[in-house]
Structures are given as C-alpha cells and as structure tokens.
Amino acid sequence: MMKSPSHNGVYGNTPPFSFTIGEDRFVGMDCLPMPEHFSGAAYYILYLTRSLLRLDPPFPVAIFCKPSHQHLFRPYLRSRDKLIPVPVKNR
C-alpha cells in the first residue's frame, strides 16, 4: 500500500493548495458567490466560512468577499489572516 507523501517538510503547516501574498502563504476561501440579498445560499456560505475559521486552522486564511460583506467575516479573523475585498457584482 502506497503512502501519500507528507507535505510538512516542504510547506510547513501550510497545505500544498495554498498561494502566496508577499512573503506569506495562505489558503483562500472564496465567498464571492454570496448574494447581496440574503437567502439560503448566502447563509450557507456565511456559516460554513465562520465555522471553518472557528476551527483555528494551523495555517493563515485569506477570505475573498465583496466589499459590502467584509463586516460579516472580520470578527472571526486572526491576526495572520487576511480579508480581501473584490469589487464585483452578481448578474
């Protein structure tokens, strides 16, 4: 039985599906599909993201969201996490 290679030697505590901002590596969470008017889908994305942040992952997280949704995620971020507003509109 083959073992999957350990990524800890190469990436430290950051998973291999991360990206770099400056000198730091992050795991991105895309909250851009969250609609402006709250519905079942919006609450699902919101509570899923908040729950994942509450788990205190061992790696920094970058949340991509609409500027109008920043206040929904800011209280759950740690000092090493980033909130990245992306000015897009749903069509």
VMD Tcl script that builds the backbone (N, CA, C; Angstrom):
set m [mol new atoms 273]
animate dup $m
set s [atomselect $m all]
$s set {name element resname resid chain x y z} {
  {N N MET 1 A 0.843 -1.175 0.000}
  {CA C MET 1 A 0.000 0.000 0.000}
  {C C MET 1 A 0.891 1.242 0.000}
  {N N MET 2 A 0.619 2.158 -0.917}
  {CA C MET 2 A 1.431 3.371 -1.012}
  {C C MET 2 A 0.930 4.419 -0.037}
  {N N LYS 3 A 1.858 5.119 0.545}
  {CA C LYS 3 A 1.512 6.233 1.426}
  {C C LYS 3 A 1.592 7.521 0.622}
  {N N SER 4 A 0.690 8.409 0.889}
  {CA C SER 4 A 0.790 9.709 0.226}
  {C C SER 4 A 1.935 10.483 0.867}
  {N N PRO 5 A 2.668 11.241 0.062}
  {CA C PRO 5 A 3.821 11.955 0.605}
  {C C PRO 5 A 3.400 13.016 1.613}
  {N N SER 6 A 4.228 13.178 2.611}
  {CA C SER 6 A 3.971 14.211 3.612}
  {C C SER 6 A 4.409 15.554 3.050}
  {N N HIS 7 A 3.569 16.553 3.166}
  {CA C HIS 7 A 3.898 17.888 2.666}
  {C C HIS 7 A 4.507 18.764 3.751}
  {N N ASN 8 A 4.570 18.274 4.973}
  {CA C ASN 8 A 5.069 19.109 6.061}
  {C C ASN 8 A 6.520 19.515 5.862}
  {N N GLY 9 A 7.325 18.671 5.222}
  {CA C GLY 9 A 8.719 19.020 5.005}
  {C C GLY 9 A 8.879 20.183 4.042}
  {N N VAL 10 A 8.009 20.277 3.062}
  {CA C VAL 10 A 8.116 21.315 2.044}
  {C C VAL 10 A 7.337 22.565 2.432}
  {N N TYR 11 A 6.140 22.393 2.958}
  {CA C TYR 11 A 5.235 23.513 3.183}
  {C C TYR 11 A 5.065 23.904 4.640}
  {N N GLY 12 A 5.681 23.224 5.564}
  {CA C GLY 12 A 5.437 23.516 6.975}
  {C C GLY 12 A 4.010 23.162 7.317}
  {N N ASN 13 A 3.301 24.040 7.988}
  {CA C ASN 13 A 1.908 23.792 8.353}
  {C C ASN 13 A 0.926 24.258 7.293}
  {N N THR 14 A 1.415 24.752 6.169}
  {CA C THR 14 A 0.532 25.244 5.122}
  {C C THR 14 A 0.293 24.145 4.095}
  {N N PRO 15 A -0.953 23.846 3.773}
  {CA C PRO 15 A -1.246 22.802 2.788}
  {C C PRO 15 A -0.684 23.146 1.411}
  {N N PRO 16 A -0.470 22.148 0.561}
  {CA C PRO 16 A 0.114 22.403 -0.760}
  {C C PRO 16 A -0.800 23.172 -1.707}
  {N N PHE 17 A -2.080 23.334 -1.381}
  {CA C PHE 17 A -3.001 24.063 -2.251}
  {C C PHE 17 A -3.112 25.523 -1.837}
  {N N SER 18 A -2.060 26.064 -1.269}
  {CA C SER 18 A -2.067 27.448 -0.807}
  {C C SER 18 A -1.496 28.368 -1.891}
  {N N PHE 19 A -1.553 29.667 -1.639}
  {CA C PHE 19 A -0.984 30.654 -2.539}
  {C C PHE 19 A -0.209 31.662 -1.709}
  {N N THR 20 A 0.586 32.489 -2.364}
  {CA C THR 20 A 1.469 33.421 -1.669}
  {C C THR 20 A 1.009 34.857 -1.890}
  {N N ILE 21 A 0.990 35.632 -0.796}
  {CA C ILE 21 A 0.786 37.080 -0.848}
  {C C ILE 21 A 2.013 37.673 -0.171}
  {N N GLY 22 A 2.861 38.315 -0.953}
  {CA C GLY 22 A 4.111 38.820 -0.388}
  {C C GLY 22 A 4.980 37.649 0.051}
  {N N GLU 23 A 5.344 37.622 1.319}
  {CA C GLU 23 A 6.171 36.547 1.869}
  {C C GLU 23 A 5.341 35.457 2.534}
  {N N ASP 24 A 4.048 35.663 2.674}
  {CA C ASP 24 A 3.198 34.745 3.430}
  {C C ASP 24 A 2.414 33.818 2.511}
  {N N ARG 25 A 2.183 32.591 2.998}
  {CA C ARG 25 A 1.366 31.610 2.273}
  {C C ARG 25 A 0.001 31.532 2.939}
  {N N PHE 26 A -1.055 31.453 2.123}
  {CA C PHE 26 A -2.427 31.432 2.618}
  {C C PHE 26 A -3.227 30.341 1.931}
  {N N VAL 27 A -4.301 29.934 2.581}
  {CA C VAL 27 A -5.324 29.106 1.965}
  {C C VAL 27 A -6.506 30.034 1.718}
  {N N GLY 28 A -6.980 30.106 0.486}
  {CA C GLY 28 A -8.048 31.032 0.129}
  {C C GLY 28 A -9.429 30.434 0.305}
  {N N MET 29 A -10.354 31.257 0.767}
  {CA C MET 29 A -11.761 30.880 0.880}
  {C C MET 29 A -12.555 31.874 0.044}
  {N N ASP 30 A -13.243 31.371 -0.969}
  {CA C ASP 30 A -13.970 32.218 -1.908}
  {C C ASP 30 A -15.406 32.418 -1.436}
  {N N CYS 31 A -15.704 33.623 -0.982}
  {CA C CYS 31 A -17.065 33.965 -0.553}
  {C C CYS 31 A -17.718 34.934 -1.535}
  {N N LEU 32 A -17.133 35.086 -2.715}
  {CA C LEU 32 A -17.683 35.999 -3.718}
  {C C LEU 32 A -19.058 35.587 -4.230}
  {N N PRO 33 A -19.394 34.289 -4.300}
  {CA C PRO 33 A -20.734 33.933 -4.780}
  {C C PRO 33 A -21.862 34.324 -3.828}
  {N N MET 34 A -21.520 34.793 -2.631}
  {CA C MET 34 A -22.551 35.150 -1.663}
  {C C MET 34 A -23.390 36.304 -2.215}
  {N N PRO 35 A -24.708 36.111 -2.362}
  {CA C PRO 35 A -25.549 37.165 -2.936}
  {C C PRO 35 A -25.678 38.381 -2.015}
  {N N GLU 36 A -25.972 39.525 -2.616}
  {CA C GLU 36 A -26.160 40.756 -1.839}
  {C C GLU 36 A -27.363 40.640 -0.906}
  {N N HIS 37 A -28.430 40.027 -1.388}
  {CA C HIS 37 A -29.627 39.838 -0.568}
  {C C HIS 37 A -29.592 38.428 -0.009}
  {N N PHE 38 A -29.692 38.326 1.302}
  {CA C PHE 38 A -29.501 37.034 1.955}
  {C C PHE 38 A -30.620 36.060 1.646}
  {N N SER 39 A -30.194 34.846 1.387}
  {CA C SER 39 A -31.095 33.736 1.087}
  {C C SER 39 A -30.475 32.495 1.724}
  {N N GLY 40 A -30.997 31.344 1.408}
  {CA C GLY 40 A -30.433 30.112 1.937}
  {C C GLY 40 A -28.984 29.923 1.532}
  {N N ALA 41 A -28.659 30.232 0.270}
  {CA C ALA 41 A -27.285 30.077 -0.213}
  {C C ALA 41 A -26.332 31.016 0.516}
  {N N ALA 42 A -26.757 32.239 0.748}
  {CA C ALA 42 A -25.905 33.203 1.443}
  {C C ALA 42 A -25.627 32.762 2.870}
  {N N TYR 43 A -26.656 32.311 3.565}
  {CA C TYR 43 A -26.453 31.842 4.938}
  {C C TYR 43 A -25.567 30.608 4.972}
  {N N TYR 44 A -25.690 29.735 3.986}
  {CA C TYR 44 A -24.849 28.537 3.929}
  {C C TYR 44 A -23.377 28.935 3.811}
  {N N ILE 45 A -23.052 29.832 2.867}
  {CA C ILE 45 A -21.673 30.281 2.674}
  {C C ILE 45 A -21.169 30.986 3.922}
  {N N LEU 46 A -21.988 31.849 4.504}
  {CA C LEU 46 A -21.594 32.604 5.689}
  {C C LEU 46 A -21.277 31.680 6.860}
  {N N TYR 47 A -22.189 30.782 7.196}
  {CA C TYR 47 A -21.986 29.923 8.363}
  {C C TYR 47 A -20.914 28.871 8.130}
  {N N LEU 48 A -20.754 28.398 6.907}
  {CA C LEU 48 A -19.678 27.453 6.611}
  {C C LEU 48 A -18.323 28.128 6.796}
  {N N THR 49 A -18.176 29.339 6.272}
  {CA C THR 49 A -16.914 30.069 6.399}
  {C C THR 49 A -16.614 30.389 7.853}
  {N N ARG 50 A -17.593 30.881 8.585}
  {CA C ARG 50 A -17.385 31.179 10.006}
  {C C ARG 50 A -17.004 29.926 10.784}
  {N N SER 51 A -17.649 28.813 10.488}
  {CA C SER 51 A -17.341 27.562 11.193}
  {C C SER 51 A -15.915 27.115 10.914}
  {N N LEU 52 A -15.483 27.230 9.669}
  {CA C LEU 52 A -14.113 26.847 9.334}
  {C C LEU 52 A -13.099 27.752 10.028}
  {N N LEU 53 A -13.402 29.036 10.132}
  {CA C LEU 53 A -12.495 29.952 10.825}
  {C C LEU 53 A -12.444 29.662 12.323}
  {N N ARG 54 A -13.545 29.249 12.903}
  {CA C ARG 54 A -13.584 28.939 14.337}
  {C C ARG 54 A -12.772 27.696 14.683}
  {N N LEU 55 A -12.505 26.850 13.697}
  {CA C LEU 55 A -11.717 25.639 13.941}
  {C C LEU 55 A -10.251 25.957 14.216}
  {N N ASP 56 A -9.859 27.202 14.035}
  {CA C ASP 56 A -8.491 27.656 14.248}
  {C C ASP 56 A -7.505 26.826 13.428}
  {N N PRO 57 A -7.586 26.907 12.092}
  {CA C PRO 57 A -6.680 26.120 11.257}
  {C C PRO 57 A -5.224 26.504 11.507}
  {N N PRO 58 A -4.297 25.562 11.346}
  {CA C PRO 58 A -2.884 25.831 11.637}
  {C C PRO 58 A -2.177 26.621 10.541}
  {N N PHE 59 A -2.926 27.203 9.625}
  {CA C PHE 59 A -2.348 27.969 8.531}
  {C C PHE 59 A -3.155 29.250 8.367}
  {N N PRO 60 A -2.548 30.303 7.809}
  {CA C PRO 60 A -3.279 31.550 7.568}
  {C C PRO 60 A -4.336 31.370 6.481}
  {N N VAL 61 A -5.421 32.111 6.611}
  {CA C VAL 61 A -6.548 32.034 5.682}
  {C C VAL 61 A -6.760 33.409 5.053}
  {N N ALA 62 A -7.072 33.425 3.762}
  {CA C ALA 62 A -7.445 34.655 3.066}
  {C C ALA 62 A -8.888 34.496 2.595}
  {N N ILE 63 A -9.746 35.416 3.011}
  {CA C ILE 63 A -11.158 35.398 2.635}
  {C C ILE 63 A -11.357 36.389 1.493}
  {N N PHE 64 A -11.842 35.916 0.359}
  {CA C PHE 64 A -12.187 36.772 -0.772}
  {C C PHE 64 A -13.689 37.014 -0.718}
  {N N CYS 65 A -14.082 38.283 -0.596}
  {CA C CYS 65 A -15.508 38.597 -0.495}
  {C C CYS 65 A -15.787 39.957 -1.125}
  {N N LYS 66 A -17.059 40.264 -1.269}
  {CA C LYS 66 A -17.470 41.575 -1.758}
  {C C LYS 66 A -17.206 42.608 -0.659}
  {N N PRO 67 A -16.899 43.851 -1.035}
  {CA C PRO 67 A -16.649 44.881 -0.024}
  {C C PRO 67 A -17.799 45.030 0.978}
  {N N SER 68 A -19.023 44.852 0.533}
  {CA C SER 68 A -20.174 45.011 1.431}
  {C C SER 68 A -20.307 43.868 2.438}
  {N N HIS 69 A -19.553 42.785 2.264}
  {CA C HIS 69 A -19.635 41.643 3.182}
  {C C HIS 69 A -18.456 41.547 4.148}
  {N N GLN 70 A -17.528 42.495 4.094}
  {CA C GLN 70 A -16.342 42.435 4.948}
  {C C GLN 70 A -16.693 42.351 6.431}
  {N N HIS 71 A -17.675 43.122 6.847}
  {CA C HIS 71 A -18.029 43.175 8.267}
  {C C HIS 71 A -18.543 41.832 8.791}
  {N N LEU 72 A -19.002 40.960 7.907}
  {CA C LEU 72 A -19.523 39.660 8.331}
  {C C LEU 72 A -18.408 38.692 8.732}
  {N N PHE 73 A -17.213 38.882 8.176}
  {CA C PHE 73 A -16.112 37.957 8.427}
  {C C PHE 73 A -15.036 38.522 9.344}
  {N N ARG 74 A -14.918 39.845 9.399}
  {CA C ARG 74 A -13.831 40.474 10.151}
  {C C ARG 74 A -13.732 40.003 11.607}
  {N N PRO 75 A -14.826 39.842 12.343}
  {CA C PRO 75 A -14.702 39.426 13.748}
  {C C PRO 75 A -14.119 38.017 13.931}
  {N N TYR 76 A -14.100 37.217 12.894}
  {CA C TYR 76 A -13.646 35.827 13.011}
  {C C TYR 76 A -12.213 35.620 12.539}
  {N N LEU 77 A -11.574 36.671 12.052}
  {CA C LEU 77 A -10.212 36.557 11.546}
  {C C LEU 77 A -9.199 36.653 12.672}
  {N N ARG 78 A -8.108 35.928 12.518}
  {CA C ARG 78 A -6.982 36.038 13.448}
  {C C ARG 78 A -6.005 37.054 12.874}
  {N N SER 79 A -5.002 37.420 13.628}
  {CA C SER 79 A -4.074 38.459 13.184}
  {C C SER 79 A -3.332 38.069 11.905}
  {N N ARG 80 A -3.098 36.802 11.675}
  {CA C ARG 80 A -2.350 36.373 10.484}
  {C C ARG 80 A -3.238 36.170 9.254}
  {N N ASP 81 A -4.555 36.206 9.419}
  {CA C ASP 81 A -5.488 36.025 8.308}
  {C C ASP 81 A -5.670 37.337 7.550}
  {N N LYS 82 A -6.157 37.236 6.320}
  {CA C LYS 82 A -6.397 38.429 5.502}
  {C C LYS 82 A -7.828 38.419 4.980}
  {N N LEU 83 A -8.373 39.610 4.853}
  {CA C LEU 83 A -9.685 39.807 4.249}
  {C C LEU 83 A -9.445 40.591 2.963}
  {N N ILE 84 A -9.813 40.018 1.835}
  {CA C ILE 84 A -9.520 40.631 0.543}
  {C C ILE 84 A -10.835 40.968 -0.156}
  {N N PRO 85 A -11.232 42.257 -0.124}
  {CA C PRO 85 A -12.466 42.655 -0.809}
  {C C PRO 85 A -12.243 42.721 -2.320}
  {N N VAL 86 A -13.181 42.162 -3.067}
  {CA C VAL 86 A -13.113 42.158 -4.528}
  {C C VAL 86 A -14.388 42.830 -5.035}
  {N N PRO 87 A -14.263 43.997 -5.673}
  {CA C PRO 87 A -15.458 44.720 -6.121}
  {C C PRO 87 A -16.069 44.094 -7.376}
  {N N VAL 88 A -16.987 43.158 -7.173}
  {CA C VAL 88 A -17.723 42.530 -8.281}
  {C C VAL 88 A -19.208 42.609 -7.979}
  {N N LYS 89 A -20.010 42.445 -9.012}
  {CA C LYS 89 A -21.464 42.443 -8.830}
  {C C LYS 89 A -22.023 41.150 -9.379}
  {N N ASN 90 A -23.054 40.632 -8.712}
  {CA C ASN 90 A -23.762 39.465 -9.249}
  {C C ASN 90 A -24.597 39.915 -10.432}
  {N N ARG 91 A -24.701 39.078 -11.421}
  {CA C ARG 91 A -25.514 39.419 -12.596}
  {C C ARG 91 A -26.696 38.519 -12.659}
}
mol reanalyze $m
mol bondsrecalc $m
mol representation Tube
mol addrep $m
